[in-house]
Amino acid sequence: MDKHSSALVTRHAGLDARIADETRRPSPDQLIIASLKKQKLRIKETLSRI
């Protein structure tokens, strides 16, 4: 795995953590969660092309 792929995997994991943190809040912001999930999906699609 090259540096770019590794960075994307790290970012993907970071987004997972941010989504988990947001969903644990008493009143999670669904717009933030949706945005984070879209970012995560874009990274996943990029990784699948590498």
N, C-alpha and C positions, 0 to 999 in steps of 0.2 A: 504494500500500500504506500503510495507516495504522500508527500506532505499535504497536498491539497485534499486528498481523500481523508486523511487522518484529521485534518482541521474540520472537514464537514461532519465527520462522525462525532467529533467532540461538540460541535455546535448543535447537532441533532440531540445529543444527550442533554445538553444544557437547556434546550427547549423543552424536553421531557420534564426536567426538573421544574422549570418555570410554570409549566401547565399544571403539574402536581401541586405546586405551592398555591397557585391561583384557585384551584378547585377546593383546596382545604380551607380557604378563607370563609368566614361566616356568610359573606354575600359576594360570591365570585362574579367577576365581570365577564359575561359571556362574549363580549366583543373582543376583549383581550385574549381570551381562550381561543376564539375562532382565528384571530390573527396569528397566534403562535402555532396553531395547528396547520395553517396554510404555509407558514414558513417551514415548518417541519416537513410537510409534504413536498415542497419545492426541493429541499435538500435531499430527500429520499429519491426523488425523480432524477436529480443530478447524479447521485451516487449510482443509480441503476444504469446510467449511460457510460460510466467510467469503466 
